[in-house]
């Protein structure tokens, strides 16, 4: 059916379907950071270890607020020994440059917006390991940061909404609209390889370290799919917000509020959901949407660790034992 085909196009098993290989040009803010002190300076601002980046390799990372909540997420590439290209979402150049300037002090570094000199392409469906692989997950394919004059990927090109539907269906948040003021581990940034727990100090580290070592995470950002009103065409599934409930809608289970929708694209979305209300088999978790007849269900991301399933099962078992007692 059309619904089954659309799910095949956008689920995590994209490598089974050749039609899922496509490229998308992504509007991004590119900042060039350079100088003798650039590695040490950037290391103090980011959650990942930039000192481990090999030339032309890409890593995913975060910049945090002093209290430990997310300020920006970004990709970092190292074209030369003492310079970096920082790849942020579009439209936040002024905020990023202001943040970099705030902590520059006397560091011998320079930074400027070079967005007009570069272009960023995502090539979904190509999971070949390489320096250009998206560092978050193999399901996101290749990520190319190239000169503006370079010839772009010569494959099937599509609208960015397809890219956003794809990443949301796989539980991968992106940008300030989805991550601003979020707790890094609640947003699964450790599973998306944005945090190095062995590196030295950086702004906001205390909260991240404390949450990591205590292991207390009561809610998580998870992918959702609408189940009550499946789309009937490819156009409908790719159209922005055609079927999925509104952002900021509350989610309920048995009349109790359990979470909130953070973002959506087509028939997919992301929501922050309290862990205690998830089914021990993640994909069986279903919720009602406030002031709507819609129902949504959690989809299982490819990066979801087995031990989280085991934790859920143990918690459910303890609840059943307490009920008997």
Secondary structure, DSSP 8 states (H G I E B T S, - for coil): -HHHHHHHHHSS-GGG-GGG-EEEEE-EEEEEEESTTHHHHHHTTBSS-GGG--TT-EEEEEEE-TTSBEEEEEEEEEEETTEEEEEEETT-HHHHHHHHHHTTTT---EEEE-GGGEEEEEEET----STTB-SS-GGG-EEEEEETTS----S-B--HHHHHHHHHHTT---SHHHHTT-BTTTTTTTTTT---TTS---TTHHHHHHHHHH----EEEEEEEE-SS--SSHHHHHSTTSSS--TT-EEEETTEEEEEEEEEETTEEEEEEEGGGS-SSGGG-EEEETTSS-EEEE---TT--HHHHHHHHHHHHHHHHHHH-
